[in-house]
Amino acid sequence: MTRGHEDRIGEQVYGVPDLVVEVTSAHSRETDYGEKMGEYERAGVMEYWVVDPEEGTISVYVLREEGYKLLGRWEKGQLARSEVLGGFEVAVGDVLEANNRKGER
């Protein structure tokens, strides 16, 4: 959550999140890049991340006046960065590996 919304900490309901992350699967790909993206955009979610294990990427979309615009698409060996949460970044390979381990359970 952004510093501007720190006052929401401890609330039962936070309202619209600043950032949402979805992990796609073969069955959810169309929903994640279509329906969910549209819903989050209409709700005013400022940043939408799509972790795509099949493609080996993390795509980050930032909400602008005209809708979501791709900030960047990062792959293994790179750091995916947030515009909304300054200083927040993740190693794409670490996220993909964690997702693979989760699927092995």
Number of C-alpha atoms within 10 A of each C-alpha: 14 12 9 8 12 10 11 13 10 8 8 7 8 14 11 12 16 17 20 15 14 17 15 18 14 9 8 13 16 13 13 21 13 11 12 15 21 15 12 19 20 12 12 17 19 21 25 26 24 20 25 19 20 11 9 15 20 29 18 24 23 20 19 12 6 7 13 21 14 13 18 14 17 19 19 16 10 15 17 22 22 20 14 15 15 10 9 11 13 14 16 22 20 13 17 21 14 11 14 12 10 9 8 6 5
